[in-house]
Amino acid sequence: MKNEIIVFDIWGDFAHFRRFETTTSPLTYPFPTGTVIAGLLAAIAGLPRDSYYSLFSRDNIEYSIRILNPIKKIVIPLNIMKTDSPNWFFLWKLKDPRAPTPYEFVKNPKYRIYLRFKNPSLEKVYEKLKKLLKNHQTIYTLYLGITELIANFEFIGEFTMVPISVKDEIKNLHSIARIDKIKIFPEEGKRYGRETIPLYMGSNRKVLEYCNVIYEVNGKPLKIQNGVIHQVENEHVLFL
């Protein structure tokens, strides 16, 4: 299982992966972060809420993400209703509880997720996820960030990855890349983005690890050098 990885695509009409530093006007990351992917895997396998953070820790699992559709963001005003008070419905006549709020969304998102289990003791979880994905089944409904944004998915396959040490030659990298693990060669005609994303979360819902990543906005390959990447069929990916 150590060198075997699960690959699946996930997409929808819209996505909203809320940035941790935003407050009144929620902005979105352009792609699912490591913490979002952990939640997706928990939904597929039917794991209870807040029970899976240690299971999907750095010691047990690694992710890689490929952008399949160009990143296009739009802002849609939503009416947010405050319901934290038990009397919110009866206060409607006194004060409108709705709060118009601009939300940023990714339009027509589609991503490829590469999932690697590092701990052999999690073979049962690995096999359960593979079986469910292969049969296009989930225990809980998948969504892209918030519950209104229902997602579809497709199992691409189980593959054996081959590590490649990139030194003097230049390779195409199809996934997003950690800036501290690779050297990027910018190319004319490509659009690049850079983000600081959360990767892993602890049992108290506190983020344990962040990383800086770079990506090509339209999903085109990155030209890279110096580092260790993995070949998956005809694709090169870098695990975060």
C-alpha positions in Angstrom: 0.0 0.0 0.0 2.9 2.3 0.6 3.5 3.1 -3.1 -0.1 2.8 -4.2 -2.3 5.9 -4.5 -6.0 6.6 -5.1 -6.8 9.1 -7.7 -10.3 10.7 -8.2 -11.8 13.8 -9.8 -14.3 16.1 -8.0 -16.3 19.0 -9.5 -19.4 21.1 -9.2 -21.1 24.3 -10.3 -19.5 26.4 -7.6 -17.0 26.0 -4.7 -16.3 28.1 -1.6 -13.3 27.1 0.4 -13.3 29.9 3.0 -10.0 31.6 3.6 -8.9 31.6 7.3 -8.1 35.3 7.4 -11.4 36.6 6.1 -14.3 37.8 8.3 -17.2 39.9 7.0 -16.8 39.3 3.3 -15.8 35.6 2.9 -13.2 35.0 0.2 -12.3 31.6 -1.2 -9.1 29.6 -1.9 -8.9 28.6 -5.5 -8.8 24.9 -4.8 -9.5 22.6 -1.8 -6.9 22.8 1.0 -5.6 19.8 2.9 -8.2 20.3 5.7 -11.0 20.4 3.1 -9.7 17.1 1.5 -9.7 15.5 4.9 -13.4 16.5 5.3 -14.2 15.0 1.9 -12.6 11.7 2.7 -14.4 11.6 6.1 -17.7 12.2 4.2 -17.0 9.4 1.8 -16.2 7.0 4.5 -18.9 8.1 6.9 -16.6 9.2 9.8 -18.2 11.2 12.6 -17.7 14.9 12.7 -14.4 16.0 14.3 -13.3 12.4 14.7 -10.9 12.1 11.8 -8.2 14.8 12.3 -5.6 12.4 13.9 -6.5 9.7 11.3 -5.7 12.0 8.4 -2.5 13.5 10.0 0.8 14.1 8.3 2.1 10.8 9.7 -0.7 8.8 8.0 -1.6 10.5 4.7 -0.4 12.9 2.0 -2.3 14.8 -0.7 -1.6 16.2 -4.1 -4.0 18.4 -6.1 -4.3 19.1 -9.8 -6.4 22.0 -11.2 -8.5 20.6 -14.2 -10.7 23.6 -15.0 -9.4 27.2 -15.2 -9.8 29.1 -11.9 -12.6 31.7 -12.3 -13.9 33.6 -9.3 -17.2 35.5 -9.0 -18.9 37.4 -6.2 -22.5 36.7 -5.4 -24.4 38.6 -2.7 -26.1 36.3 -0.2 -28.6 37.0 2.5 -27.2 35.6 5.7 -29.7 35.0 8.5 -28.7 35.2 12.1 -30.2 32.3 14.0 -28.0 32.0 17.1 -30.8 33.4 19.3 -33.7 31.2 20.1 -36.1 34.1 19.6 -34.8 35.1 16.2 -38.1 34.2 14.4 -40.2 36.3 16.8 -37.8 39.3 16.4 -38.5 39.4 12.7 -41.2 42.0 13.1 -38.9 44.2 15.1 -35.7 43.9 13.1 -34.8 42.2 9.8 -32.4 39.4 10.8 -31.0 39.1 7.2 -27.5 40.5 6.5 -26.6 41.0 2.8 -23.1 39.6 2.4 -20.9 39.3 -0.7 -19.5 35.8 -1.0 -16.7 34.9 -3.4 -17.0 31.6 -5.3 -15.0 29.5 -7.7 -17.1 29.0 -10.8 -17.2 25.5 -12.5 -14.4 24.1 -10.4 -12.9 20.7 -11.2 -9.9 19.1 -9.4 -8.0 15.9 -9.4 -7.0 14.5 -6.0 -4.1 12.2 -5.4 -4.3 10.3 -2.1 -1.4 8.5 -0.5 -1.7 6.5 2.7 1.7 6.2 4.5 0.7 4.1 7.5 0.1 0.4 6.7 -2.2 0.1 9.7 -4.8 2.1 7.8 -5.2 -0.4 5.1 -8.9 -1.0 6.0 -9.7 2.7 5.6 -7.8 2.8 2.4 -9.7 -0.2 0.9 -13.0 1.2 2.1 -12.4 4.6 0.4 -11.2 2.9 -2.8 -14.3 0.6 -2.9 -16.8 3.5 -2.3 -15.1 5.7 -4.9 -15.0 2.9 -7.4 -18.7 2.3 -7.0 -19.5 6.0 -7.0 -20.8 5.8 -3.5 -20.4 7.9 -0.4 -21.9 7.7 3.1 -22.5 11.4 3.4 -23.1 13.9 0.6 -20.0 15.6 -0.8 -19.9 19.3 -1.2 -17.3 21.9 -2.2 -16.8 24.0 0.9 -20.4 24.7 2.0 -23.4 22.4 2.1 -25.3 24.2 -0.7 -22.5 23.4 -3.2 -23.1 19.7 -3.9 -20.2 18.0 -5.7 -19.9 15.1 -8.2 -16.9 12.8 -8.4 -15.3 10.1 -10.5 -12.9 7.4 -9.5 -9.9 7.6 -11.9 -8.0 4.6 -10.5 -5.4 3.1 -8.2 -1.9 3.6 -9.4 1.7 2.8 -8.4 3.7 6.0 -8.0 7.3 6.2 -9.0 9.6 8.8 -7.3 11.7 10.9 -9.6 14.6 13.1 -8.4 14.7 16.2 -10.6 18.2 17.8 -10.7 19.6 19.3 -13.9 16.7 18.5 -16.2 13.5 20.5 -16.3 10.2 18.6 -15.9 6.5 19.4 -16.3 4.6 19.3 -12.9 0.8 18.8 -13.3 -0.1 19.5 -9.6 0.2 22.6 -7.5 3.7 22.9 -6.0 5.1 23.7 -2.6 7.5 26.6 -3.0 9.9 25.3 -0.4 10.3 21.9 -2.2 10.8 22.8 -5.8 12.2 25.5 -8.2 9.8 27.1 -10.6 10.6 28.4 -14.0 8.0 31.0 -15.0 6.9 30.9 -18.7 5.5 33.6 -20.9 1.7 33.3 -21.5 1.0 31.5 -18.2 -0.7 33.0 -15.2 0.6 32.1 -11.8 -1.0 32.3 -8.3 0.5 31.9 -4.9 -1.3 30.9 -1.7 -0.7 30.0 1.9 -3.0 27.1 2.7 -3.8 24.9 5.7 -2.8 21.3 5.4 -3.5 19.4 8.6 -5.8 20.1 11.6 -5.6 18.8 15.2 -8.4 17.3 17.3 -9.2 20.8 18.7 -9.8 22.1 15.2 -6.6 24.1 15.3 -4.5 24.0 12.1 -1.2 22.3 12.7 0.6 23.0 9.4 0.4 25.6 6.7 2.4 25.7 3.4 3.1 28.2 0.6 2.1 26.9 -2.8 2.2 28.1 -6.4 -0.1 27.1 -9.2 -1.0 27.9 -12.8 -4.4 29.6 -12.9 -5.6 27.7 -16.1 -4.3 24.3 -14.9 -1.3 24.2 -17.2 1.8 22.3 -16.1 4.5 24.1 -14.1 8.1 24.0 -15.3 10.1 22.8 -12.4 13.7 21.8 -11.3 15.4 20.5 -8.2 13.3 18.3 -6.0 11.6 15.0 -5.6 8.3 14.5 -7.5 6.2 11.4 -8.3 5.2 9.9 -11.6 1.6 8.7 -11.7 0.9 7.1 -15.1 1.7 10.0 -17.5 1.4 12.8 -14.9 4.0 14.3 -12.5 2.7 15.4 -9.0 4.2 16.8 -5.9 2.7 15.7 -2.5 2.0 18.6 -0.1 
